[in-house]
Amino acid sequence: MGTVVKIDHWLRQQILPESLHDRSPDKDHPHKRRFTAAYRRKRGIVKNVWIVSGTVMVLQASPAIIIAITLGTTFLSFMILDETS
């Protein structure tokens, strides 16, 4: 099992660009912005919104309500995570 993990790690280092290995936060970089405190806070909000939505979907087991809540929650998640000013 250890050999497979080492090979996977080596392949990722060879295939993925160098910028993906750097995890320093930078609000202007498209990938590094995900490591900023503000973005992590927004991701936490989105996670909680999905937990509440999922609970409502389980309690209201109607396909129409589930579809409506899923679409609304997806739209709300994109709005929360949007980076435009």
MIDOLUM-732501 format. One record per residue (C-alpha): residue number from 1; chain; x, y, z negated. Coordinates in Angstrom, 2 decimals. Each point is the difference from the previous one (the first is absolute). Layout:
N
[atom NUM, A, [X, Y, Z]] ...
***
This chain:
85
[atom 1, A, [0.00, 0.00, 0.00]] [atom 2, A, [2.87, 2.37, -0.79]] [atom 3, A, [1.46, -0.40, 3.49]] [atom 4, A, [-3.29, 0.99, 1.63]] [atom 5, A, [-0.14, 3.17, -2.10]] [atom 6, A, [3.59, 0.89, 0.94]] [atom 7, A, [-0.68, -0.56, 3.70]] [atom 8, A, [-3.18, 2.10, -0.22]] [atom 9, A, [1.90, 2.81, -1.74]] [atom 10, A, [2.79, -0.13, 2.61]] [atom 11, A, [-2.50, 0.06, 2.89]] [atom 12, A, [-1.83, 2.98, -1.48]] [atom 13, A, [3.28, 1.89, -0.31]] [atom 14, A, [0.88, -0.74, 3.62]] [atom 15, A, [-3.41, 0.66, 1.57]] [atom 16, A, [-1.49, 2.89, -2.00]] [atom 17, A, [1.32, 3.53, 0.49]] [atom 18, A, [2.28, 1.45, -2.68]] [atom 19, A, [-2.57, 2.64, -0.97]] [atom 20, A, [-2.34, -2.70, -1.34]] [atom 21, A, [2.56, -1.09, -2.60]] [atom 22, A, [0.25, 3.50, -1.50]] [atom 23, A, [-2.69, 0.52, -2.66]] [atom 24, A, [0.83, 3.56, -0.98]] [atom 25, A, [-3.13, 2.20, -0.02]] [atom 26, A, [-0.33, 2.63, 2.72]] [atom 27, A, [-3.37, 1.68, 0.55]] [atom 28, A, [0.83, 0.93, 3.61]] [atom 29, A, [1.09, -3.46, 1.19]] [atom 30, A, [-2.82, -2.25, 1.30]] [atom 31, A, [1.25, -3.11, -1.83]] [atom 32, A, [1.73, 1.48, -3.05]] [atom 33, A, [-3.05, 2.06, -0.99]] [atom 34, A, [-1.53, -3.20, -1.35]] [atom 35, A, [2.56, 0.05, -2.83]] [atom 36, A, [-0.93, 3.48, -1.30]] [atom 37, A, [-1.88, 0.32, -3.28]] [atom 38, A, [-2.90, 1.82, 1.66]] [atom 39, A, [-0.53, -2.76, 2.56]] [atom 40, A, [0.18, -2.72, -2.67]] [atom 41, A, [-2.61, 1.91, -2.01]] [atom 42, A, [-2.26, 0.18, 3.07]] [atom 43, A, [0.48, -3.73, 0.59]] [atom 44, A, [-1.10, -0.64, -3.58]] [atom 45, A, [-3.15, 2.05, 0.59]] [atom 46, A, [-0.74, -1.96, 3.18]] [atom 47, A, [0.54, -3.29, -1.85]] [atom 48, A, [-2.50, 1.04, -2.68]] [atom 49, A, [-2.53, 1.11, 2.63]] [atom 50, A, [0.26, -3.42, 1.67]] [atom 51, A, [-0.40, -1.80, -3.33]] [atom 52, A, [-3.18, 1.95, -0.77]] [atom 53, A, [-1.29, -0.51, 3.55]] [atom 54, A, [0.74, -3.72, -0.17]] [atom 55, A, [-1.86, -0.28, -3.29]] [atom 56, A, [-3.03, 1.74, 1.50]] [atom 57, A, [0.19, -2.32, 3.04]] [atom 58, A, [0.01, -3.07, -2.25]] [atom 59, A, [-2.95, 1.31, -2.01]] [atom 60, A, [-2.00, 1.01, 3.09]] [atom 61, A, [0.41, -3.07, 2.19]] [atom 62, A, [-1.83, 1.44, 2.98]] [atom 63, A, [1.93, -0.08, 3.31]] [atom 64, A, [-1.24, 3.44, 1.00]] [atom 65, A, [1.16, 1.55, -3.28]] [atom 66, A, [3.33, -1.83, 0.16]] [atom 67, A, [0.68, 1.28, 3.53]] [atom 68, A, [-1.02, 3.55, -0.89]] [atom 69, A, [2.17, 0.05, -3.13]] [atom 70, A, [2.96, -1.51, 1.86]] [atom 71, A, [-0.16, 2.59, 2.77]] [atom 72, A, [-0.48, 2.86, -2.46]] [atom 73, A, [2.83, -1.17, -2.24]] [atom 74, A, [2.34, -0.40, 2.97]] [atom 75, A, [-0.77, 3.54, 1.14]] [atom 76, A, [0.46, 1.32, -3.55]] [atom 77, A, [3.33, -1.83, -0.33]] [atom 78, A, [1.32, 1.57, 3.19]] [atom 79, A, [-1.15, 3.41, -1.22]] [atom 80, A, [1.80, -0.40, -3.33]] [atom 81, A, [3.25, -1.28, 1.55]] [atom 82, A, [0.04, 2.56, 2.82]] [atom 83, A, [3.18, 2.07, -0.10]] [atom 84, A, [-1.12, 3.00, 2.04]] [atom 85, A, [-0.14, 3.35, -1.71]] 
***
